[in-house]
Amino acid sequence: MDLLILRPQYTAFGMQRLTLRKAAPADTDRIAELFAGDPGDEAIGIAGSREKAIAFGTGMVRLPDSAQGWRQTVVAELDGLVAGILMAGGDHEDTPVTPRLVYLALRTFGPLGILRLLPRLRARVRVQPKTPDGAYHIAEIDVDPAFRNKGIGGALLDHGEAAAHTGGYHIMSLTTSTANPARRLYERHGFQVAETRTDTAYKRYTGIDGRHLMVKELR
Ligand SMILES: CC(C)(COP(=O)(O)OP(=O)(O)OC[C@H]1O[C@@H](n2cnc3c(N)ncnc32)[C@H](O)[C@@H]1OP(=O)(O)O)[C@@H](O)C(=O)NCCC(=O)NCCS
């Protein structure tokens, strides 16, 4: 992914200092914690339990070719503690299906569990809108629950937008569940809902209607 951020950015943040920088291998455990340590209804519904959602999500971050790994991540540090993460870029790809990924799935769900997972994954795919071609895509944004509603998520979005501008992108995109209050944050930052996909099986598994594609045109 082309994060395009070579030097850390510092911002005065109340009495504290917020630093945005590219992640390093040593950040992997913290990225895993922020990415998967507090799973939402969607992840729990698809994985089948909170424990499985945490185990699979943290395992995904640790895979060598992970699309959710440190290479793809910008971290927001508040006085030295990583409080938030952003995974974004113009060339977002899914984690490749390698033997390690299959092993992680078998270890987490077991062979029968994987069979039970398949219809859930298909339902998840049905509600996933297609990302616009050539968009700078926000694939993931997470802030530690202890540090939410302080503007860190907004700072990470601004950082993504600056990188998109620098990279010459004309459009940004993201997807979010129809139940996620983060939509208000995205609308404040100029994103608008461009498409909504719903699915009855997805709703049965997760309790959520579906997912929105949100886009922002850059000028
Ligand atoms: C979305 C998230 C990254 C925002 O980070 P943040 O540092 O709290 O963001 P800010 O302080 O800049 O903005 C606060 C906004 O976040 C949203 N928000 C608040 N609580 C939230 C929650 N539990 N989950 C999702 N979004 C939330 C609201 O839109 C809020 O603005 P509002 O009070 O005007 O409605 C953070 O809430 C989070 O990590 N949520 C869980 C993971 C998630 O849903 N990620 C987005 C996936 S698309």
The ligand as an ORCA input file, in Angstrom:
! r2SCAN-3c Opt
* xyz 0 1
  C     -14.599      5.197     14.463
  C     -13.443      5.577     15.406
  C     -12.119      5.208     14.734
  C     -13.476      7.085     15.648
  O     -12.342      7.417     16.451
  P     -12.409      8.648     17.461
  O     -11.031      8.988     17.868
  O     -13.384      8.382     18.541
  O     -12.980      9.789     16.467
  P     -13.206     11.330     16.740
  O     -13.019     11.640     18.179
  O     -12.397     12.087     15.742
  O     -14.730     11.479     16.320
  C     -15.768     10.956     17.135
  C     -16.824     10.320     16.246
  O     -16.635      8.928     16.161
  C     -17.905      8.269     16.031
  N     -18.029      7.323     17.147
  C     -18.204      7.530     18.447
  N     -18.243      6.367     19.132
  C     -18.086      5.391     18.211
  C     -18.028      3.976     18.281
  N     -18.143      3.309     19.436
  N     -17.849      3.298     17.142
  C     -17.734      3.937     15.966
  N     -17.765      5.293     15.846
  C     -17.944      6.004     16.962
  C     -18.960      9.331     16.072
  O     -19.242      9.686     14.718
  C     -18.240     10.481     16.764
  O     -18.712     11.693     16.369
  P     -20.095     12.258     17.002
  O     -19.895     12.232     18.479
  O     -20.251     13.607     16.429
  O     -21.163     11.350     16.557
  C     -13.564      4.856     16.783
  O     -14.825      5.184     17.347
  C     -13.428      3.358     16.704
  O     -12.318      2.827     16.730
  N     -14.552      2.638     16.632
  C     -14.554      1.188     16.590
  C     -13.998      0.659     15.300
  C     -14.762      1.175     14.106
  O     -15.983      1.200     14.080
  N     -14.001      1.597     13.088
  C     -14.567      2.116     11.840
  C     -14.871      0.981     10.932
  S     -15.598      1.599      9.408
*
